């Protein structure tokens, strides 16, 4: 391969830069008991709740790893577990008020990152990039 980085590497670099910004912002906002591994699991949470098995599958980790990280998030007050109304044997991981506040800080920082990217690229190029990435989800994201 040539000296130019691959498109996959370039997307990874951009993702890691955004992730670092968000992690720094949430820590600065007082969420300093969160680890990067926990935040990567937390990215898969939603308001309706999600099973640990689904978190593990989406994150590409074992159920035990996902369960341990969820235990840590629960101990620090970011999530709680509640019965799954669709299956009495299962439990859902749900964001607490503290978890919701954390997500709000993260979302605000992502909005700043995307605004900076748009300003750097220009609206047309940014919108084209975003449309291309959304299109790529059809072949790269089984959880879309």
Beta strands, then each sheet from edge to edge (+ up, - down):
strand 1: 79-84
strand 2: 87-95
sheet 1: 1+ 2-
end
